[in-house]
Amino acid sequence: CERFGLLQAWYRYRDETYESLAVGWCEDNGLEYELDGKEIVLPQEDEDFIITEEKDKVKIVTVNEKNTFTIVSLYIQYLQETEGITIDETEARRIIDSYAEKRCPMFAASIAGRFVGFAICENDKEELWLKAIYVRNDYRRRKIASALLAKCDSIASENGNDTLILNVRPDNDMAIRFLKTN
């Protein structure tokens, strides 16, 4: 084996496979990670992978009771930017946990182990409302919000709803522009 270079190839394959599995597990469980400058290409079989640029791979992760912490800091940023409200981490966690307890569909967008956006929906009788959608400033204009919106829309369709309902303040020009293009 060693004479033909197979042993080295085997160890490289093994290490890459373990790393890929670890990355997938971290993303599925809402854990951020670093890759030391390496890029991992995860399997493309999951429809929730969206490629926004060749090197940026976005994964939409379902947020549930076990991993609500993934969007707490993003939720704090969202409230500061959109409502001018400042809350602490404890209050943000309480709000996110209350959505989780009501089994509200929530999703986080992850790029290379960093959570960069989220969407929160709420079931109201037979309608699905988009309560909040947010992407960090430095990750905007990469179709991440579009991917989150599409995921919410697919949840509405799965529940037999042909409409995802949302309210937008008339002075929220950025949200209005986004929704007109989506």
N, C-alpha and C positions, 0 to 999 in steps of 0.2 A: 504493500500500500504506500509506504513512505517513498519508495523509489519512483512511483508514478505521480506523486504529489497529491494522492487521494486523501491522505491523512490530514494534511493542511486544509484541503477543501472541505473535508468533513467537519473539522473544528470551526471553520468560518461559517458554514451552513448552520451548525448547532447554535453558535453564538447569536447569529442573526435571527434565527427562529425564536430563541428564548427572549431576545430583546423585543421582537415584534409581539410576542405573546404578552410580555410585561406591559408594553405600551397600550395594547388593546384592553388589558385588564384595568390599567389606570384610568383610561378614558371611560370605560364602562362604569367604573365605580366613582367617577368624579374626582380623581386625584390629578393634580398638576405634576408634571415631571420635566426634566431636562435631558437632552440627548448629547451633550458635549459636542455640539456642532455637527453631529451626524444626522442624516435624514432617514427616517424609517418609512417605508412604503407599506402601508397596511393593505390587506386584501380588499379589493373593490367590490366584493359580492354584496355588501350591505348597501341598500339603497339610500341610507342616510349619510353616505360619504358624498361630499360635493367638492369638486376640484375648482378652486377659484383662480388660481394661477398654477403654473407648473410645479412650483416648490411649496405652495401653500395648500394644504389639504384640510378641509373643514369637516369635522365630525359633529353631528347633532346627537347629543346624549340626553336620554330621558332622565329628568330629575325626579326623584322620589324621596320617601321618608329617610332612606339611608344616605343620600348624598345631597341634601338641600344646601349644605355648606358651600357647594360649588358656586352658587349664585348670590350668596349673601353680600359680598363686597361689590359685586356688579349692581345689585339692587340699591345699595346705598348710593353709588354713583348715579344711577338712573334717577332716583328721587332728587338728588342735588341738581342735576342738569335740567330735568324736565319740570319739576315743581318748585325748585328752590328750597326744598325741605332737607334738613340735616337730621339724621337719626343715627343712633349708635348701633353697633353690631348686634347687641342683644335684642333690640327692637326689630331690626331687620330680620334676624333669625326667627323671631316670634311670628312675624308676618308671613315669611316664606313657609314656616312649619304649618301655619294655619291653612295655607293653600294645599299643602301636602296632605294634611288631615282630611280635607274635603275632596281629596283625590282629583285635584285640578291638574290637567295636563300642563307640565312644565318641561322646558327643554333648555339645554345649555349648548353653546357652540364652542368647540375646542379646536385650536390650531396648535399642533406640535406640543400638546400637553398644557397649553395655557387657555383658560376659559376666557373668552373674549366677548360673549354676548349671551342673551337669554330671551326666552319668551314664556309668558305665563298666560294660560287660558283658564276660563272658568265655565263650568256647565251651569246653565240656568234653565231648568226644565228641559226643553228640547232644543235649546239654542246653545251655541258655543261662542263665548265672548273672548276676544283678545284683550286681556287686562293690561299687559305691559310687554313691550319689546324694546330691547336695548343692545347696542354694540358699542364697545369702547371706541373712543375717538380715533385712535391710531390704527384701527382695523376696519373703519368704515369704507364704503365704496368698493367692497370686494364681494358683494352679493351674499354676505353672511346674514343680514336681516331678511333678505329674500328667501334664503334657505330655511330660516326659522319660521317665516310666514308660511312657506309652502308646507312645512311640517304641521303647523297648526291647522292649515286648510285641509290637509289629508286626514287629520284626526276628526275634523268636523264631518268630512265625507264618510269616514268609517262609521260614524254615529248616525248616519242618515240625514245629515244636515247639508244643504247645498250652499249655505252662507255662513261665513265667519263674521261675527258682528264686532264692531269696535267704535269707540268714541274718540274723536280727536278735537282738541281745542282749536278754534279758528285761527289763533295766532301761532300755532305750531307749524310753521312753514316747512321745516325739514320733513316732518311726518307726512304732511300733505303731498309734498313732491315725491316722497318715497312711495306712497300708496297709489299715486297716479301712474307711476311706472310699473307697478306690480298689479 
